[in-house]
Amino acid sequence: ASFDDFKAKYEADAVADVMAKYVDISIPYDAAARLAYESGDKSTAFDDFKVRYEEQAVKEVIAKVEAKAEADAKAAAEKAE
């Protein structure tokens, strides 16, 4: 058998080995909300909880972005003095 035959079989075997070990590691879009829901008291339906959770998350991100912008503006103003 030639090297080319060996190489073709080796590559095919390597691909088959990798494919045999494939594990789906995708994370559902609502995983954070689901985790928070599961760790809570579950007093509301998940769909209602998820809406409130996502609204609160957006508010927190906006607040952090605004705080960073204010801090950056303050730092720039101080540097300009």
Order of alpha helices (4+ residues) and beta strands (2+ residues): alpha-alpha-alpha
